[in-house]
Amino acid sequence: MTKANLAQVPKITSDEAFCDEKLRKAAYYADENVLIFNMDVREAMAHLTKAGVIVNCMVTSPPFYGQRDYGAKGQIGLEEHPQQFIEQLVACFEAAKPVLADNGSLWVNLGDTYWSGKGEHKSGESKQSARRFGLRPQDRTGDGQLCKPKQLLLIPHRFAIAMQDKDWIVRNDNVWLKPNPIPDQVRDRCSMSHEYMFHLVKSRWYFFNKDLVGRKSETGSILPPPDTWEIPPARRSHMHKARFSEELVRIPILSTTPQSGVVLDPFGGSGTSLVFARKHGFRAIGIDIKKDFCQSMVEHIGELG
C-alpha cells in the first residue's frame, strides 16, 4: 500500500467515543448520530479530544470580519484590527487539529471586507441600518497602513497564508460565485459577487472521492469538480441572517467524508452542514457560541424525522 492509497482507508470514530458519557453531558444536545455544543470552539474541541473523537470533514462558514453582531459573549468577528480576527480564527482551527483525522479535510468559507473609516452610521435609511450596526470595526479611523478608507482587506487569503504558517496545506481557494448578487451601494468599484471556500489538509495524503462530485468526460472517466462554484445564496427566511446553502457544502462533505464518517461544523449557525450530513448518512457535530443557534440546529435536525 502506497501512502496515497493508505490515505483512502477511512479512519472512523468509534460509537463508544462518539457516545462518551462525559461528552454527552457537556453537549447541548446529543443522540447516537448528532452532537451539538453551545460553547467556544476551543472549549468544545478540548472535550472532543479528551473523548477520542476523530472527524473526517470539517466544513464551516465562520463569522466574517465586521459583518454581524450576534450578541454573544466571546463571539468572533468584531476585533478592532483584522489581524486580531485572523489570529482568533487560526487559534480555533489549531485547537481542531487533534480532532481532525490525519487524512481528513477542513473547508472554510470566507468573504472579504472593505475598511470604511467613516465612523458610526447615522443615516435614517432602513437598508443602511440593516447593513450597519453601530460602530463596526471597519468604521473606525484605522491604522493608516492596512486599515485605511476604501481598502479591500484581503482577509480570506491573509487567513489562508496564516494557516500555511501553522503547517496546514492549502489545496484550493475555491470561488463561490453568486448569480444575481445584491448590488453594492458604491460608485467607484465593481460589486462583490463572490466568496471563497478554502480546502485545507494536515497531510500531503488525504481521503478524497471525486467520483461523487466530479464531472464525466467524453470518454466516460470522472474528472474532478472545477474550483469555481456558481451557487445562489440561501434565502434569508431564518433568524440566522448569514446562513449558507446546502449546495455549498455538497462537494466538501461528499468528497471528503467516508461511509459512516463524521462531519463537524465549528461555527454551526443554523445547521446547514449538519442537516446535509445527516441526509447522506453521516454522523454530525455542530458547535456555536450562541444558544439560539444551537436550538435552531436541534430543530432542523428534528425536521429530518
C-alpha positions in Angstrom: 0.0 0.0 0.0 1.4 3.4 -1.0 0.9 6.4 1.2 -1.7 7.8 -1.3 -3.7 4.5 -1.2 -3.5 4.3 2.6 -5.0 7.8 2.8 -8.1 6.4 1.1 -8.6 4.0 4.0 -11.2 5.6 6.3 -10.4 6.5 9.8 -13.8 6.2 11.6 -14.6 7.3 15.1 -16.0 4.5 17.2 -19.5 4.5 18.6 -18.0 4.4 22.1 -16.1 7.6 21.6 -19.0 9.4 19.9 -21.4 8.4 22.7 -18.9 9.0 25.6 -20.9 9.8 28.7 -18.9 12.8 29.7 -19.0 14.2 26.2 -22.8 13.9 26.1 -23.1 15.7 29.4 -21.1 18.6 28.1 -23.2 18.8 24.9 -26.3 21.0 24.4 -27.8 18.1 22.5 -26.8 14.5 21.9 -28.1 11.4 20.2 -26.4 8.4 18.6 -25.7 10.4 15.4 -25.5 14.1 16.4 -23.7 16.2 19.0 -24.3 19.9 19.4 -22.2 22.1 21.7 -23.1 25.6 23.0 -19.6 26.9 23.8 -16.5 28.4 22.3 -14.9 26.3 19.6 -11.7 25.7 21.5 -13.6 24.5 24.6 -15.7 22.1 22.5 -12.5 20.8 20.8 -11.0 20.0 24.1 -14.0 17.9 25.1 -13.9 16.0 21.7 -10.1 15.5 22.0 -10.4 14.1 25.5 -13.2 11.6 24.4 -11.0 10.5 21.5 -13.4 11.6 18.8 -12.0 11.9 15.3 -13.8 13.7 12.5 -13.3 13.3 8.7 -14.6 16.5 7.3 -14.8 19.9 9.0 -16.8 22.4 6.9 -17.8 25.8 8.2 -18.5 29.5 7.5 -17.2 31.4 10.5 -18.4 35.0 11.2 -16.9 37.4 8.6 -15.0 40.3 9.8 -17.1 43.3 10.9 -20.3 42.0 9.2 -22.6 40.9 12.0 -23.0 41.4 15.8 -24.6 38.2 17.0 -24.8 39.5 20.6 -22.9 36.5 22.0 -20.2 36.9 24.6 -16.9 35.8 23.2 -18.0 36.0 19.6 -15.5 36.2 16.8 -15.7 38.9 14.1 -15.7 42.3 15.9 -12.0 42.5 16.8 -10.5 46.0 16.5 -8.0 45.0 13.8 -8.4 42.4 11.1 -5.1 40.7 12.1 -6.6 40.0 15.5 -9.6 38.4 13.8 -7.4 36.2 11.7 -5.4 35.2 14.8 -8.6 34.2 16.6 -9.7 32.1 13.6 -6.4 30.3 13.3 -6.4 29.6 17.0 -9.8 27.9 16.7 -8.6 25.7 13.8 -5.3 24.9 15.6 -7.4 23.6 18.5 -9.3 21.5 16.0 -6.2 19.8 14.6 -6.2 16.8 17.1 -9.9 16.2 16.3 -9.4 16.1 12.5 -8.3 12.8 11.1 -4.8 12.7 9.7 -6.3 12.1 6.3 -9.2 14.5 6.9 -10.1 17.8 5.3 -11.0 21.3 6.6 -13.2 23.5 4.4 -13.6 27.2 5.4 -15.9 29.7 3.7 -14.8 33.3 4.0 -15.8 36.6 2.4 -13.8 39.8 2.3 -14.3 43.2 3.9 -13.6 46.8 3.0 -12.2 49.3 5.5 -14.6 52.3 5.7 -13.2 54.8 8.3 -16.4 56.8 8.1 -17.4 56.5 11.7 -20.8 55.2 13.1 -23.7 55.0 10.6 -26.1 58.0 11.1 -28.4 57.6 8.0 -32.1 57.0 8.6 -32.3 54.6 5.6 -33.7 51.2 6.6 -31.4 49.4 4.1 -28.3 51.1 5.5 -29.4 50.4 9.1 -29.7 46.7 8.3 -26.1 46.7 7.0 -24.6 48.8 9.7 -24.9 48.1 13.4 -23.5 50.9 15.5 -19.7 51.4 15.2 -18.3 48.4 13.3 -14.5 47.7 13.5 -14.1 48.9 9.9 -15.8 52.2 10.6 -13.0 53.3 12.9 -10.2 55.6 11.8 -7.8 52.7 11.2 -4.0 52.4 11.4 -3.2 54.2 8.1 -1.5 51.1 6.8 -3.7 48.1 6.1 -6.7 49.7 7.7 -7.4 52.8 5.6 -10.5 54.0 3.8 -11.6 52.1 0.7 -9.1 49.4 1.3 -10.1 45.8 0.5 -8.5 43.9 3.4 -7.9 40.6 1.5 -8.9 38.8 4.7 -9.6 35.4 3.1 -6.1 35.0 1.7 -4.4 36.5 4.7 -6.2 33.8 6.7 -5.0 31.1 4.3 -1.4 32.3 4.5 -1.6 32.4 8.3 -2.9 28.8 8.2 0.1 27.8 5.9 2.4 29.4 8.5 0.9 26.9 11.0 1.8 24.0 8.7 -1.7 23.5 7.1 -1.6 22.7 3.4 -4.0 24.8 1.2 -5.3 22.6 -1.6 -7.8 25.0 -3.2 -9.2 28.5 -2.9 -12.4 27.6 -4.5 -14.5 30.6 -5.6 -18.2 30.7 -4.7 -19.8 32.8 -7.5 -23.2 34.3 -6.5 -25.5 34.8 -9.5 -27.6 38.0 -9.4 -25.9 39.4 -6.3 -27.4 42.4 -4.4 -25.6 45.4 -5.9 -23.1 47.3 -3.6 -24.2 50.9 -3.0 -20.9 52.3 -4.4 -19.9 54.5 -7.4 -16.3 53.7 -7.9 -15.7 50.0 -8.0 -17.3 46.7 -9.1 -19.9 45.0 -7.0 -18.7 42.0 -5.0 -20.3 38.7 -6.1 -18.0 36.0 -4.8 -16.6 34.4 -1.6 -14.0 31.7 -1.1 -14.2 28.1 0.1 -10.7 27.1 1.1 -9.8 23.4 1.2 -7.1 22.7 3.8 -5.5 19.4 4.9 -3.0 18.3 7.6 -1.0 16.0 5.3 0.0 15.6 1.8 -2.0 12.3 1.7 -5.7 12.6 2.5 -9.1 11.0 1.7 -10.8 12.4 -1.4 -13.5 10.7 -3.5 -14.0 12.7 -6.7 -16.5 10.1 -8.1 -19.4 11.5 -6.1 -18.8 15.1 -7.1 -16.9 15.1 -10.3 -17.7 15.6 -14.0 -18.0 12.9 -16.6 -15.6 13.3 -19.5 -16.4 12.5 -23.1 -14.6 9.2 -22.6 -16.6 8.3 -19.5 -13.9 9.0 -16.9 -14.6 11.1 -13.9 -12.9 14.5 -13.8 -12.6 16.5 -10.5 -15.1 19.3 -10.0 -14.0 22.8 -11.0 -12.7 25.3 -8.5 -15.5 27.8 -9.3 -18.9 27.1 -8.0 -22.0 29.1 -9.1 -24.5 28.7 -6.3 -27.4 31.0 -5.3 -27.2 32.2 -1.7 -29.7 30.7 0.8 -32.9 32.6 1.3 -32.8 34.8 4.4 -36.0 33.4 5.9 -34.3 32.2 9.1 -33.2 34.0 12.2 -29.5 33.4 11.1 -29.0 36.2 8.5 -25.8 34.8 7.1 -26.6 31.1 6.7 -25.3 29.3 3.6 -26.8 27.0 1.0 -26.7 23.2 1.3 -25.3 23.2 -2.2 -22.2 25.0 -0.9 -21.4 22.0 1.4 -22.2 19.3 -1.1 -18.7 19.0 -2.6 -16.8 19.3 0.7 -18.9 16.7 2.5 -19.4 14.2 -0.2 -15.8 14.2 -1.4 -14.0 14.0 1.9 -16.3 12.1 4.2 -16.1 8.3 4.0 -19.1 6.0 4.7 -20.0 6.1 8.5 -17.7 9.1 8.9 -18.2 12.3 10.9 -18.8 15.8 9.7 -18.1 18.8 12.1 -19.1 22.4 11.7 -17.3 24.5 14.4 -19.5 27.6 13.6 -22.7 25.7 13.2 -25.2 28.6 12.8 -28.5 27.3 11.6 -27.1 23.8 11.0 -26.8 23.6 7.2 -23.8 21.3 7.4 -25.3 19.0 10.0 -28.6 18.6 8.0 -26.8 17.8 4.8 -24.5 15.3 6.6 -27.4 13.5 8.2 -29.4 13.4 4.9 -26.4 11.5 3.5 -26.0 9.1 6.3 -23.0 10.7 8.1 -22.8 11.5 11.8 -22.6 15.2 12.6 -21.2 17.6 15.2 -22.1 21.3 15.5 -20.7 24.0 17.7 -21.9 27.5 18.2 -21.3 30.1 21.0 -24.9 31.4 20.6 -27.5 29.3 22.3 -30.3 30.3 19.9 -28.3 28.9 17.0 -27.8 25.6 18.9 -31.5 25.4 19.4 -32.0 26.1 15.7 -29.7 23.2 14.8 -31.7 20.9 17.1 -34.9 21.9 15.4 -33.6 21.5 11.9 -32.2 18.1 12.7 -35.6 17.1 14.2 -37.3 18.1 11.0 -35.5 15.2 9.2 -37.6 12.7 11.2 
